[in-house]
């Protein structure tokens, strides 16, 4: 392969990889901050969490694990995302942007060898407390 052709191929491959890594626009519109999340399995009340990367809400079950994600479909205010977290499991999430401060996330998959399937309502309620910022 000639050097010029190799650079064109590498450039196209790099651009594709960057495009694939970019979160869907429905997860780019909401801002990081303090989010209140309803529907968390086992929680009797909504969970408040400082979210620095809103895209992690799409893989809420595995939010503390390193994962790779693949955008399957995006149309308007909704997106379908598959993700894999190695031995920690995998999942599929359907994310709907209700408002710039509100998301609905239907998620299912395998975590710790067991299946999960639930729907979350996430609402940004403000900025993170200063002690939570990193």
C-alpha positions in Angstrom: 0.0 0.0 0.0 1.4 3.4 -0.9 2.0 5.9 1.9 -0.6 8.3 0.5 -3.2 5.6 0.3 -2.3 4.4 3.8 -2.9 7.9 5.2 -6.2 8.2 3.4 -7.3 4.8 4.8 -6.0 5.6 8.3 -7.7 9.0 8.2 -11.0 7.5 7.2 -10.7 4.8 9.8 -9.9 7.3 12.5 -12.8 9.5 11.5 -15.2 6.5 11.7 -13.8 5.6 15.1 -14.4 9.1 16.4 -17.9 9.3 15.0 -18.7 5.9 16.6 -17.4 7.1 20.0 -19.5 10.3 20.0 -22.6 10.0 22.2 -26.0 10.4 20.5 -27.3 14.0 20.4 -30.1 13.2 22.9 -27.3 12.7 25.5 -25.4 15.8 24.5 -28.2 18.2 25.1 -28.7 17.7 28.8 -26.0 19.2 31.0 -24.0 17.5 33.7 -25.1 18.3 37.2 -27.1 16.9 40.1 -29.7 14.4 38.7 -32.7 12.8 40.5 -33.3 9.3 39.2 -36.6 7.4 39.8 -37.1 3.8 39.1 -33.8 2.5 40.4 -34.3 -1.1 41.4 -34.2 -1.6 45.2 -34.5 2.1 45.9 -37.5 3.2 47.9 -37.0 6.9 46.9 -35.5 8.7 43.9 -31.7 8.6 43.9 -29.7 11.8 43.7 -26.4 11.5 41.9 -23.8 14.0 40.6 -23.5 13.1 36.9 -20.5 14.5 35.1 -21.1 12.6 31.8 -24.8 12.4 31.0 -24.0 9.5 28.5 -23.4 7.3 31.6 -27.1 7.4 32.3 -27.7 5.2 29.2 -25.7 2.4 30.9 -27.0 3.1 34.5 -26.7 -0.5 35.6 -23.0 -0.5 34.7 -22.2 3.2 35.3 -19.2 2.5 37.4 -17.7 0.0 34.9 -15.6 0.7 31.8 -17.8 0.0 28.8 -17.9 0.5 25.1 -21.1 1.6 23.5 -22.6 1.4 20.0 -25.3 3.7 18.8 -27.9 1.5 16.9 -30.4 4.1 16.0 -31.1 7.8 16.6 -34.2 9.7 15.4 -35.2 13.1 16.8 -35.4 12.8 20.6 -34.7 9.1 20.9 -31.8 6.8 20.6 -31.1 3.0 21.0 -27.7 2.1 22.4 -26.0 -1.3 22.9 -23.1 -1.4 25.3 -20.6 -4.0 26.6 -18.6 -4.0 29.8 -16.5 -7.1 29.4 -17.0 -9.6 32.3 -19.3 -7.1 34.1 -22.0 -7.6 31.6 -23.8 -5.8 28.8 -27.0 -3.9 28.1 -29.3 -2.2 25.7 -30.9 1.1 26.4 -33.6 3.1 24.7 -33.2 6.8 25.7 -35.8 9.5 25.1 -35.1 13.2 25.7 -38.3 14.6 27.2 -36.9 18.0 27.9 -33.3 19.3 28.1 -33.5 18.5 31.8 -35.4 15.2 31.7 -34.7 11.7 30.2 -36.6 8.4 30.1 -34.3 5.4 29.9 -35.6 1.9 29.3 -32.7 -0.5 29.9 -32.1 -4.3 30.0 -29.2 -6.7 29.9 -27.0 -8.8 32.1 -25.2 -7.6 35.1 -23.2 -9.8 37.5 -24.5 -12.8 35.6 -28.1 -11.9 36.2 -30.7 -10.3 34.0 -32.0 -6.7 34.6 -34.9 -4.8 33.0 -36.2 -1.5 34.2 -37.2 2.0 33.2 -35.7 5.2 34.8 -36.9 8.7 34.8 -33.9 11.1 35.2 -34.3 14.9 35.9 -31.6 17.4 36.3 -32.3 19.3 39.5 -29.3 21.6 39.7 -25.5 21.8 39.9 -23.4 19.3 41.8 -22.5 20.3 45.4 -18.9 21.8 45.3 -17.6 18.8 47.3 -18.8 16.4 44.6 -17.0 18.1 41.7 -13.8 16.6 40.5 
